[in-house]
Amino acid sequence: MHEQSKLNEATYFYSRMLSETGNRENLLFDLSAFLSAARSVLQYSLKEGQAKSGGQQWYDGHVTASNVLSFFKDKRDVNVHTEPIQIRQHTSIELTEVIRVSESIHIKKFDQTGKLIEEYSSEPSPLPPAPDIPPKVRHKFTFPDWSGNEDVLQLCGLYLNELERVVIDGRNKGFLTK
């Protein structure tokens, strides 16, 4: 009944997480809110599904069949009741250096005896302006207890997809109302 509302809320906080990758603290705030809203999707689904014959089995089947749903099932509870969610941060910094080259020529002309008879030097060409290339900083966040290769943002995106799949399946099978 309220699954779609919480799914929309989780989607909102996921979009906030995507925009906060440069600010770890804000990302963690949004991740915490995301976990609460996303977990509510399953809690509402379970409560509504249990009221119908076969609803508990339908719910359990989805949660046990999905590594993503199983992984996130207790994340919200740990985050709220035990300790703030733990993530690892991997930061890479790419620096670009520009080499600027100027050229000039210096010619010396000698006669057969080795005596300098003529000399020419050109003025150095002006150096092109040095471009200002800021460093590229990239942050990647991972859950220390997730065994896959996905980072936090990828995994949360997969979680949203799984939640949406549960809601759609629940509606199609009559366990959830629209």
Secondary structure, DSSP 8 states (H G I E B T S, - for coil): --HHHHHHHHHHHHHHHHHTTT-HHHHHHHHHHHHHHHHHHHHHHHHHHHTSTTHHHHHHHHHHH-HHHHHHHTHHHIIIII-----EEEEEEE-----------EEEEE-TTS-EEEEEE--------------EEEEEEE-TT--SS--HHHHHHHHHHHHHHHHHHHHHTTSS--
